Amino acid sequence: MTAWRLGLLLAACFAVLLLAPGLVAPQSPLALNPAMALQPPSTAHWFGTDDVGRDVFSRVVHGTRITLGLVTLSLLLSVLVGGGLGVVAGFAGGWFDLVVGRLADMVQTFPPIIAGVMITGILGPGAANLVLALAVIHLPNFFRIGRSAALAEAQLTYVEAARAAGFAEPSVLLRQVLPNVLPVLVLNFVILFPLALQIEAALGFLGLGVVPPAPDWGAILEQGKNFILVAWWLSLWPGVFVLLSALTMSLLGRGLAEKLGR
């Protein structure tokens, strides 16, 4: 099985968990049962239970929607804003390119995890603030990707031909340049997904992500660190799902790059 097909298979599995977690894990991820606290994996609880008796399998499965959903939403925001500004800057050039480029440089001076901690630390934990933090972190990346792709396209013959035919600049940008830049942005969306996922999990582990008791993978990892010697399963399974998700997107990125010839 090729990397592309394996990535598609894993992506399909995660898509089911994201769209319909209740079909895979019908138990509530929030239901408390103190009498069953810290039970090891068994036929009744495949991934064991946590310190208040919640089913870890249900929490990890339902956490797929929260964790991957937030990462996807934040990267889409980065693509729309950062990539959009980059395409316009690369095509138009001039003062707009200079100003937005310097702003992107300022944001990129901060290491991603430090920037995430700063933003969520100021705004506070929560899903909306986490999405905003992850989006801001990756804005410079998509700005530079969009700018480079648009700059290269703007120098090609078909753009000059469209201009010579009398098409307005916005029309050339939207109808000629943008369709050729979009595959590059999509490819880098897939490539950067594992990094964004790791940052999201790290912020959740630090208590700066989704507010408990929401079953976010990073938050479950943070909970498990207090019981690592007596309940190893609390930290193992969310970590495995983070690893498998990152591997899935890496395989998809490699296969997509091969198909696009990049």
C-alpha positions as CSV (number, residue, x, y, z in Angstrom):
1,M,0.0,0.0,0.0
2,T,1.4,3.4,-1.0
3,A,1.8,6.2,1.4
4,W,-1.0,8.1,-0.3
5,R,-3.5,5.2,0.0
6,L,-2.5,4.6,3.6
7,G,-3.0,8.3,4.4
8,L,-6.4,8.3,2.7
9,L,-7.5,5.2,4.7
10,L,-6.4,6.7,8.0
11,A,-8.0,10.0,7.1
12,A,-11.3,8.2,6.4
13,C,-11.1,6.6,9.8
14,F,-10.5,10.0,11.5
15,A,-13.3,11.6,9.4
16,V,-15.8,9.1,10.9
17,L,-14.6,9.8,14.4
18,L,-14.8,13.6,13.7
19,L,-18.2,13.6,12.1
20,A,-20.0,10.8,14.1
21,P,-18.1,10.0,17.3
22,G,-21.3,8.7,18.9
23,L,-21.4,5.8,16.4
24,V,-18.0,4.5,17.6
25,A,-18.2,5.5,21.3
26,P,-21.8,5.6,22.4
27,Q,-21.0,6.3,26.0
28,S,-21.0,9.9,27.1
29,P,-17.5,11.4,27.5
30,L,-18.7,13.5,30.4
31,A,-20.6,10.8,32.4
32,L,-19.1,10.4,35.9
33,N,-18.9,7.1,37.8
34,P,-16.5,7.5,40.8
35,A,-17.0,3.9,41.7
36,M,-15.2,2.9,38.5
37,A,-12.3,5.4,38.9
38,L,-8.9,4.5,37.4
39,Q,-9.9,1.1,36.1
40,P,-7.4,-0.4,33.6
41,P,-8.4,-1.3,30.0
42,S,-11.0,-4.0,29.9
43,T,-13.8,-5.3,27.7
44,A,-16.2,-2.8,29.4
45,H,-13.8,0.1,29.1
46,W,-11.4,-0.4,26.2
47,F,-9.0,2.4,27.2
48,G,-9.7,2.3,30.9
49,T,-11.3,5.0,33.0
50,D,-10.0,8.3,34.5
51,D,-9.9,9.5,38.1
52,V,-13.6,10.3,38.2
53,G,-14.7,7.1,36.3
54,R,-15.2,8.6,32.8
55,D,-14.6,6.2,29.9
56,V,-11.3,7.2,28.3
57,F,-12.2,5.6,25.0
58,S,-15.3,7.8,24.7
59,R,-13.3,10.9,25.7
60,V,-10.5,10.2,23.2
61,V,-13.0,9.4,20.4
62,H,-15.2,12.4,21.1
63,G,-12.0,14.5,21.5
64,T,-11.3,13.9,17.8
65,R,-14.1,16.4,16.9
66,I,-12.8,19.0,19.3
67,T,-9.0,18.7,18.6
68,L,-9.0,18.1,14.9
69,G,-11.9,20.5,14.4
70,L,-10.2,23.3,16.1
71,V,-6.9,22.7,14.2
72,T,-8.7,22.5,10.9
73,L,-10.7,25.7,11.6
74,S,-7.6,27.6,12.7
75,L,-5.6,26.6,9.6
76,L,-8.5,27.5,7.3
77,L,-8.6,30.9,8.9
78,S,-4.8,31.2,8.3
79,V,-5.2,30.2,4.7
80,L,-8.0,32.7,4.0
81,V,-6.4,35.6,5.7
82,G,-2.7,34.9,5.5
83,G,-2.8,33.2,2.1
84,G,-5.2,35.8,0.7
85,L,-3.0,38.7,1.8
86,G,0.1,36.9,0.4
87,V,-1.5,36.3,-3.0
88,V,-2.5,40.0,-3.2
89,A,0.9,41.2,-2.0
90,G,2.8,39.0,-4.4
91,F,0.6,40.0,-7.4
92,A,0.4,43.7,-6.6
93,G,3.7,44.4,-4.9
94,G,4.5,47.9,-3.9
95,W,3.7,49.5,-0.5
96,F,1.1,46.8,0.3
97,D,3.6,44.0,-0.1
98,L,6.2,45.9,2.0
99,V,3.9,46.8,4.9
100,V,2.2,43.4,5.2
101,G,5.5,41.6,4.8
102,R,7.0,43.5,7.7
103,L,4.0,42.7,9.9
104,A,4.4,39.0,9.0
105,D,8.1,39.2,9.9
106,M,7.2,40.6,13.3
107,V,4.8,37.8,14.1
108,Q,7.3,35.2,12.8
109,T,10.0,36.4,15.2
110,F,8.3,34.5,18.0
111,P,8.7,30.7,18.2
112,P,5.2,29.2,17.5
113,I,4.7,27.7,20.9
114,I,5.8,30.9,22.7
115,A,3.4,32.9,20.5
116,G,0.6,30.5,21.4
117,V,1.3,30.7,25.1
118,M,1.4,34.5,24.9
119,I,-1.9,34.9,23.0
120,T,-3.9,32.3,25.0
121,G,-2.3,33.6,28.2
122,I,-3.5,37.1,27.5
123,L,-7.0,36.1,26.1
124,G,-7.5,33.2,28.4
125,P,-8.4,29.5,27.7
126,G,-11.3,28.6,25.5
127,A,-12.0,27.2,22.0
128,A,-12.3,30.6,20.3
129,N,-9.1,32.0,21.7
130,L,-7.3,28.8,20.9
131,V,-8.4,29.0,17.3
132,L,-7.3,32.6,17.1
133,A,-3.9,31.8,18.6
134,L,-3.2,28.9,16.2
135,A,-4.4,31.1,13.2
136,V,-2.1,33.9,14.1
137,I,0.8,31.6,14.6
138,H,0.5,30.3,11.0
139,L,-0.5,33.5,9.3
140,P,3.1,34.4,8.3
141,N,3.7,30.9,6.8
142,F,0.7,31.1,4.5
143,F,1.4,34.7,3.7
144,R,4.9,33.8,2.4
145,I,3.6,30.7,0.6
146,G,0.8,32.7,-1.1
147,R,3.1,35.6,-1.9
148,S,5.9,33.4,-3.4
149,A,3.4,31.5,-5.5
150,A,1.6,34.6,-6.8
151,L,4.9,36.4,-7.5
152,A,6.0,33.4,-9.6
153,E,2.7,33.3,-11.5
154,A,2.6,37.1,-12.1
155,Q,5.8,36.8,-14.2
156,L,4.4,34.1,-16.5
157,T,3.3,34.8,-20.1
158,Y,-0.4,34.0,-19.6
159,V,-0.7,36.8,-17.1
160,E,0.9,39.3,-19.5
161,A,-1.4,38.0,-22.2
162,A,-4.5,38.6,-20.0
163,R,-3.4,42.1,-19.2
164,A,-2.7,42.8,-22.9
165,A,-6.2,41.6,-23.7
166,G,-7.6,44.3,-21.5
167,F,-8.6,42.3,-18.4
168,A,-8.6,44.4,-15.2
169,E,-6.0,43.5,-12.5
170,P,-8.6,42.1,-10.0
171,S,-10.0,39.9,-12.8
172,V,-6.5,38.6,-13.7
173,L,-5.8,37.9,-10.1
174,L,-9.1,36.0,-9.4
175,R,-9.5,34.2,-12.6
176,Q,-6.0,33.5,-13.8
177,V,-3.6,33.6,-10.8
178,L,-5.6,32.4,-7.9
179,P,-6.7,29.0,-9.4
180,N,-3.0,28.2,-10.0
181,V,-2.0,29.2,-6.4
182,L,-4.7,27.3,-4.6
183,P,-3.1,23.9,-5.0
184,V,0.1,25.2,-3.3
185,L,-1.9,26.6,-0.4
186,V,-3.8,23.3,0.0
187,L,-0.6,21.3,-0.1
188,N,0.9,23.4,2.6
189,F,-2.3,23.2,4.7
190,V,-1.8,19.5,4.8
191,I,1.9,19.8,5.5
192,L,1.5,22.3,8.3
193,F,-1.4,20.4,9.9
194,P,0.8,18.1,12.1
195,L,2.7,21.1,13.5
196,A,-0.5,22.9,14.3
197,L,-1.9,19.8,16.0
198,Q,1.2,19.5,18.2
199,I,0.9,23.1,19.2
200,E,-2.8,22.7,20.0
201,A,-2.1,19.6,22.1
202,A,0.8,21.4,23.9
203,L,-1.5,24.4,24.8
204,G,-4.2,22.0,26.0
205,F,-1.5,20.2,28.1
206,L,-0.5,23.6,29.6
207,G,-4.2,24.4,30.5
208,L,-4.4,27.1,27.8
209,G,-6.7,25.2,25.5
210,V,-10.3,24.1,25.6
211,V,-11.9,24.5,29.1
212,P,-12.4,21.2,31.0
213,P,-14.3,18.9,31.1
214,A,-14.4,19.1,27.3
215,P,-12.5,16.0,26.0
216,D,-9.6,17.7,24.2
217,W,-6.6,15.4,23.6
218,G,-4.2,17.9,25.2
219,A,-6.4,18.3,28.2
220,I,-6.6,14.5,28.7
221,L,-2.8,14.3,28.5
222,E,-2.5,17.0,31.2
223,Q,-5.0,15.1,33.4
224,G,-3.0,11.8,32.9
225,K,0.3,13.3,34.0
226,N,-0.9,13.2,37.6
227,F,-1.5,9.5,37.5
228,I,1.3,8.4,35.1
229,L,2.6,5.8,37.6
230,V,-0.7,4.2,38.5
231,A,-2.9,4.8,35.4
232,W,-0.6,4.9,32.4
233,W,-3.6,4.5,30.0
234,L,-4.7,8.1,30.7
235,S,-1.7,9.5,28.9
236,L,-1.1,6.7,26.4
237,W,-4.2,6.8,24.3
238,P,-4.6,10.6,23.6
239,G,-0.8,10.6,22.7
240,V,-1.4,7.7,20.3
241,F,-4.2,9.6,18.6
242,V,-2.1,12.7,18.3
243,L,0.7,10.6,16.7
244,L,-1.6,8.8,14.3
245,S,-3.3,12.1,13.2
246,A,0.1,13.7,12.6
247,L,1.2,10.6,10.7
248,T,-2.0,10.6,8.6
249,M,-1.5,14.2,7.5
250,S,2.2,13.6,6.8
251,L,1.3,10.7,4.5
252,L,-1.3,12.7,2.8
253,G,1.1,15.6,2.3
254,R,3.8,13.3,0.8
255,G,1.3,11.7,-1.6
256,L,-0.2,15.1,-2.5
257,A,3.2,16.6,-3.2
258,E,4.0,13.6,-5.5
259,K,0.8,14.1,-7.4
260,L,1.3,17.8,-7.8
261,G,4.9,17.2,-8.8
262,R,6.4,19.3,-6.0
